[in-house]
Amino acid sequence: MKEYFVKNRVAVILIGILILAGFLRFYNLGEKSFSADEFLGVNTAYGYLQTGEWRRWDFNWERPFEDNVYFKTFFDFDFWGDGEDTYTRAWVYNWQVAQSLRFLPDSQEWSYRTVGVLWGILAVFIIYWVTLRFTKNKVIALLAAFLLAFSLDGIEFSRRMRMYIVFMPVFLLLAYAAFNFFESRKLPRQKWLKFLNEKTKLNFIYFPLLSVLGLLSMHLHLLTANFVFVALVYFLVLAAVEWKKTRSFYNHYSFYSALAIFMAIVFFIQGNALTASLNWQKHFSYLNNSFFDYANWFLAGALLLLGAFYLIKEKTKAGIFIFLNYAVILFLAVFLWDRNVGAQYLFFIKPFQIILIAAGIWRVADFLRENAKAHSRETYLSVMGIILALLINFGYFFQEENAYRQTSRSENPDYKKVFGYVLNHRNTGDVLITRAFRNFYWQGAGIEVYSMGGERAEEGEKKITLNRLKEIIAVNPSGWIVYSDNDENFISKEAQKYMDKNLTKINNLQVRGPISVYHWGENKK
């Protein structure tokens, strides 16, 4: 057994990391209620399962929503053509969830999240493989896999029913394919392909893979377009590197840099969706989001810079490429992305950060091993263990509120308990004022719902004004109002004051956290 482990220790360690990653992602998977955009994915996947069309499902009435028109792009790949009111964004991910529901109970949160968890585990293997291909160093690859297994962002996004956990590894594979397209010298068999490669200094063997991954990544999220800027900066940097060697700009890096700059100028003059999404910003909270995984941000930053220095020195082109995928996109997010801020939008560059930090850990351990007079192996392993212990935020797993537990202090309400309370205490004829897309938690209730809020809501539903509230109460003897703290913008101040003065605010153990529940009319059950 010992001999087998020694001979296959890398495979054994990797399998152990994958098992650990699976446990950290599967454990207590159904504990937390759905929140935010998870409801959109849940309704869409179940709607497809029931109808074969990408229509959001109304669990309340057990039928498809009568939806408004969605904004669509070419990258939605709407092959079905069922209308503009179908939601085809990232359907590749939602389709997988829909198929899993053929075998899993469709009333349980964990069923909808299982596909994401499996992708989260697969992402750990993918980062190992890509890191190994970039660095040719199995230890750095194992460290990268271990860091992603324990990544708090990796765990949390694996456990959410959204496409971000698929987008991250797909973008990593896209970047790897692009690097090989730029730099691989693998020789093709076809003469015409050899000729094309020689003339362009690119490797078109990888063009089909690059195209497929590019289209898939754009389908999952349009943030993929940021890679254009990574490629531009990469060619500029390599042009400078070549100039330093030869004192000449006569190389393909300079040519492609000039071509990219010319095209960028044309795009900016003409205007398009990509350039329109860029504007000077100061989203410094993205820096916090980027280092959320780590107990010691200073240590993480130092290891990242050391890893970048080592990889650029030893693997110049690969090192520059990995560093730029992280640094350029982080810069764009902080200073140029003209959109709402969210950790999920930066998650797709997490692997590049992890690879750099893993390289930094290995370099420190290897340096001390080389300079240890005795017990070099023990020093090597001990240093890596100590750094990992100091770096990873193990305290997160013992916090009262984390990915595995939901309390009244949680960022999002426990909708399962809140709407469970409403259903258990409602009377016949009660109506409900809330955001209707959360209807997963009143399945089959057949309760009349007055929806509120959301950019896609009907004009009369965008906000509950005092007049609107009085109209609803006037024609309904009894009912409920449920809204989270994030929904307060959808209720006017006058309506809020009226509710506080004339309605009963529920105070119950099931109604805790960032949420408010009101009742009016006859005594509830």
N, C-alpha and C positions, 0 to 999 in steps of 0.2 A: 504493500500500500504506500509506504514511504517512498519507495523507488518510483512508483507511478506518479506520485505527487511531484517529486523533483523533476521528473522527465516532462511532465505536462503542467508545470506550476502556473504558467501564464494562463492557460485555458481554465484551470481549476479556479484561480483567483478571479478571472473574468466572470465565470459562472456564479461564483459567490457574490460578486458585485451585482450581477443581474438579479439574483434571488433577493438580495437586500433591497435593491431598487423596487422590485415587485412588492415586497412587504410594506415598504414605506408609502407606496402609492395605493395599494389595495386595502390596507387596514382601515376599518371603520368608514368605508367609502360612502355609505348612505347616511351618515350621521348629520351632515349639514344640509340645510334646505337649498334648493336652487336659488340663484340670485341673479340680478341684472340680466345680461344678454343670454344667460343659460336658458331662460324661458323661451327665447326666440328659437334656439336650436332644438329644444325639446318639442315645441309645438310643430316645428317644420319636419323633423324626423318622423314623428308619429303621424303627422298628416300625410307624408309620403307613404308610410306603411299602410295606411288605411285607403288611400285614394290612388296611389301611383302617380300623383302629381305633387309638385312642390308647393303645397298650400298649407298654411298654418292651421293647426287643429284647435277647435274650441272644445276643450274637455267638459265644459259646463253643459253644453247642449249636444255633445257627441256628434259634431259635424264640422266641416271646414269653416274657417272664418270668411266673412265677406270682406276681403282685404282691399286696400288701396293699391295704387300702382307703385312698384318699386323702381328705384334707379338701378339700371343694369349697365354692364360694360361687356365688351367682347369677351373678356376673360371669365365671365360667368358660364360660358359654354352651355347656353340654354338649348340643348338639342331637342328638348321636348316641345317647345313652342306652345305651351299651354296658356300663354297670356302674360301681360306685364304685371299682373297681380300675383304671380307666383314668385317665391323666394328661392332663387337659384344660387345665391352666393355660397361659395365653399361647399357645394352639394357633394363633392367627393367625400368629404368627412361625414356630412349628415347621412349620406347613403349608407355608409358603414354602420352608423348607429341604428338606422332603420332596419338593416339586415340582422343586427344583433338582437333586436327586439322580437324577432321571430322565435327566439329560443329563451329569452330572458323575460322575467315579469315586467310588464310595461307600466306598472304602478309604483315602481321603486326607483329612487334616485340613483342607486348604484348601477342599475341596468344601463341607464343612459350614459354613465360615466366610464363604463368598462372599456370601451374602445379607446378613449383618451388615455387610460392607464396603460393599456397594451402598447400604445404608441410611445408613451413615456418610457417604458422599459426598452422598446426598440431603439429609442433615441440614445440610450446609454450605450448600446452596442455600436450604433452608428458613429458616435463621437470617438469611441475607441478605435474603430476601423479608420476613420478619416485622420485622426491624430497620428496613428501609426503610419499611414501613407505619407503624411506631410513630414513627420519628424524621423521616421525609421527607428524610433525608440519605443520599445514595448513598455518600459516603466512609465514614461511620460503618458503614453496612451492609457495605461491602467489608472494612473493618477487622475487623468481627465474623466474617465468613466466613473471613478469613485466620487469625484467632486460633483458630477452631474447627478449621480445617484442620491447624494445628500443635498443637492440644490433645493433650497426652499421654494424658489420660483418653479423649478422643475417639478417638485411634488405638487404644489398648489395648482399649476396649470394642467398637470396630468389629471387632476381630480375635478376639473371643470368641464362642462359639456360645451366646449368651444374649439374652434379649429386651430388655435395657437400652438397646441402641443404637436400638431402635425406640421404646421408651417415651419417650426424651428428646425427639425432635422432635414426637411426637404430643402430649405434654404442652405443649410450646411452642405448638403450633397450638391446643390447647384453651384455653390462657391468652389467646391472641389473640382467639379466638371469644368468650370470656367478656367480655373488655374491650369488644368491640363490642356485645355484648348489654347491658352496663351503660351504655355511653356513646355509641354511634353514633346519629346523628340522621338517618340515611338514611331517607327516607320510603317507606313501602310503597304499593302501588297500591290494595290492598283497604281499604275504608272501615272494616270491623270491626277490621282490624289497626291502622289509624291510631288508632282509638278506644282499643284496648287499650294501645298504646304511650303515648298521651297520659295515660291514667289511671295506668299503672304507672311511667312514666318509664324504661321498659326498651324494648329494641328486639327484638321477637319475630321479625323477619326472620332473626335469627341463631340463634333457638332450635333449629331442626332441626339445624343444623351443630354447635351446642354440645352437643346431646344425643348425636349420633353420636360426636363426638370424646370426650365424657365417658365414654360406655360403652366405647369402644375403649381409652381410657387406663386405666380401671378394670380392664378385662380384662387388659391387659398388666401392670399392677401396682397393688395396692391403695393404694400410697403416694399415688396420685392424690387420695385423700380429704383430704390435707393442704391442698388448695386451698380447702376450706371455711373454714379459718382465715385464709388469704390474703384471701378475699372479705370476711370479717367485719372484719378490720383495715382493709381498704381502705375499706369503708363508714364505719367509725368516723373514719378520717383525713379523708375527704371531708366528713363531717358537721362536723368541726372547721373545715375550710377554709371551708365555707359559712357557718358561724357567724361566723367572722372577717370575712367579707364583709358579712353582713346582720344580725349580732347576733341571729340567730334560728335555732332548731333545727327550725323548721317546713319540712322538706324531705324528699325521699324517701330520702336517705342516712341520716338519723336514724331514719326509720321502719324501713328494712331492717336497720339496726344493732340496734335494739331487738327486732325480730322474731327476728334471728339469735341474740341473747343469750338470749332467752326459750327458743328451741328448744334451745340448747346446755345450758341449765339442766335442761330436761326430759330430754334425752339422758343427762346425767350422773347424774341421779337414777335413771332407769330402768336405765342401763347398757347398753352395746352394744360391738361389736368395736372401734369407733374409740376410744371413751373408755377401754376396757380396755387399749389399746396405749400409753397415755400414762401416764407416771409420772416423778417427778423424777429426773433423771440428770445425769451430768457426763461426757459423751462429747466431750471437747475434741479428740480425735484427728480429729473431723470437720473442724475448722478446717484441719488439715494436709492432709486429703483435698481440701478445697475449693480450696486454692492449690497443689496438686501440680504443676500445669502450668507454673508460673512460676519463673524463675531467681532473681528478686528479689521476695520476698513483700511487703516493705514498699512497693516501687514499685507492685506490683499492687493492694495495698490502697488506696494513695493515689489511684491512677487510678480505682479503683472508686468511691471517695467523691466524687471530683471529677466523674466521669461522672454519678453520682446527683444531685449538686447541680445540674449543668447541665441535665439532663433534667427535673428537678422544677421548675426555674426557667423553662425555655423551653416544656416540654410537660407542664404540671403534672400532669394526670391520668394520662397515659401514663407519665411519669417515676415518679410515686408507685407506679403499678401494677407496673412492671418491678422497681423496688427492693424492693417488698414480697414479690413472688414469690421473690426470692432471700433476703431478710433473715428473713422470717417462717419459712420452711421450714428455713433453717439454724438458727435459734433452736430450733425444735421438735426438730430432729435432735440438737443438742447437749444440750438440757436436758430433753426430754420423751419422746423415742422410747424405748420400753421393748423393745428388740430388740438382737440382736447388731450390732456396728458393722462397716460395710464401705463402701468407696468407691463401690461400685456403687449403693448406696441413695441417695446424694446426687447422682449423675450427672445426674438429670433436671432439676436447677436450674442446671446449668452454662451454658446459653444466656443466662440472665438476668445472670449474673455477667459473661459475655463482652460482652454488649451494653453494660453499664455501663462496663466497662473501655475498650471501643472508643470510647464517647462521651467518656471522659476523655482518651484519646490525641488525639482530634480537637480537643477544646477547647484543650489545651495548644498544639498545632500552629497552630490558628487564631488564638489569642491572640498568639503570637509573629509570625505572618504579618501581623496587623493592626498590630503595633508595629515591624515591620522597616522601616527607612528605605529600604532597597534590597534587591533580590533576594528579594522577599517570597515568590515561588513556590518558589524554591530552598530558602528557610528552612522553608517549610511542609512540603515533601516530606522534607527532611533530618531535621527534628525527628521526624516520624512514623517514619522509617526507624531513627533512633537509639533511640527508645523501644522499638520492636519488637525490635531487636537486644539491648537490655538486658533486656527483659521475658521473651521466649520462652526456654525452657530448651533451647537448641540442643545443649548438652553431653550431654544424654540420648542423642542419636542416635550418639554416639561412645563411650558406655559399653560395658563388656564385657558387661553384662547389660541388655537392654532388650526391647522388643516383637519384635525381629527375631532375637535370638540367645538360646540357652538354654545355660547352663553349670552347673557344679557349685555355683555360688553363687546360682543362681536360687531364687526363692521357692518354686517348685513343682518336683517331680522330673521328670526326663525319662522318663516312663512307657514311651515307645516303646522306648528303649534297655534299660530295666530288664527289662520283660517279654520283650523280644526275647532278652535273655541267658538268662532262665529257659527259654524255649521251645527255644533252641538247645542247652541243656545238660541238659534233663530226660530221664529214662528212662521207658520204658513203665511205667505204673502209678503214676507220681508224682502226688501230689495238691497242691493249692495252697490255702494259707490267706491270704486277702487280702480286700479290699473288692470284692465281686463286680460292682458297677456299673461298674467300670473294664474290663469284659470286651472292649471294643473292641480292646484290645491283645493279646488271645489268641484272635483270630477263628478259628472252626472247629477249635480245638484239642481239643475234647471231653475236657477235663481236669476231674476232679472238684474242685469248689471248696467250701471251707468259708468262708463269708462271715463278716465281723465288722463290728460298729459300725453306727451310723446310728440315728436316732430311729425309723425305720420297720422296723427289723430285727426278726426273731422273737426271742422272749425268750432263747433259747439262743444267739443269734448277736450279742447286743448287746456282749458282752465275751468275750475269750479269757482264761479263768482257767487256773490251773495244772492243775486237774483236767480241764478241757475239753481243754487242749493234750495232756495225757498220754493221754486217751481217743483222740484223733485219731491220735497217733503209734503207739499200741498196735495199731490196726487197719490202719495203713498203713505198710508197711516203709520208704517213702521219700517225701519231699515237700519243699515249699518254703513259706516264710513271707515275705510281702512287705508292708511297711507304711511309710507316710510318717511324718514327724515329727508331722503333724497327726492321725495315727491312734493315737498312743501312749496316748490315754485309753481306747482300746478293748482294751488289753492290760494285765492286772494286773501289778503289780510282781513278784509271785512267778513268774509265767509268764516275764517278761522275764529274771529272774535265771536261771531254768532254761535258757532259750534260750542265754544267754551262756555257760553252763557246759557244756551238753551238745550243742549244735548247732553247725554250722559257719557262721560269719558270712562272707559273700562279700565279698571285696575285689578289685574289678575296675574297670577304666576305664569300663565300661558302667554300673556301679552307683555313681554319685556323686551328691552332693547330699543334700537332706533326706529320705533314705529308707534303710531297712534291709532286707537280704535274707539269710535263713537257709536252710540245707539240712540235712536229716537223712537217714540211711539209706545205701543203696549209693552207691558213688562215682558222681558225676554225669559226664556225657559231657565 
